[in-house]
Amino acid sequence: MNKFSEIGAEVGKLVHDKRLAYGDSFSRSGECLRQMFPKGIKPEQYDDLLTITRIIDKLFRLANDPSAFDENPYRDIVGYAILGMNRHSESPITQDPHSEANIS
């Protein structure tokens, strides 16, 4: 087997294992979004939509196996909430996250 086939097999196994642990959030999240946005999604909602979609994925993890793969979905949700709060703040942080000016 060549290196690309090995990588493909490894990724395929990981996707399979995570789907067993977390459920099928990939196929089912769309229905959640259709329920939340029955009139469709406006371009100005795209940034929040991305945050919502990521949180939905974490909710599926919480509902199925919150400790799988040593991940912490609550921590991820808090991180997304902080990013969303920053996006909607009066003075959002927009600097390069790798800049030393952001390190406290």
URHUGI-V779064 format. One record per helix or strand of 2 or more residues. SS is the DSSP state (h for helix, s for strand). FROM is the first residue (numbers start at 1). TO is the last residue. If there is no record, write none. Layout:
# URHUGI-V779064
<<SS	FROM	TO> <SS	FROM	TO>>
This chain:
# URHUGI-V779064
<<h	3	22> <h	25	36> <h	43	65> <h	68	70> <h	73	87> <h	100	102>>
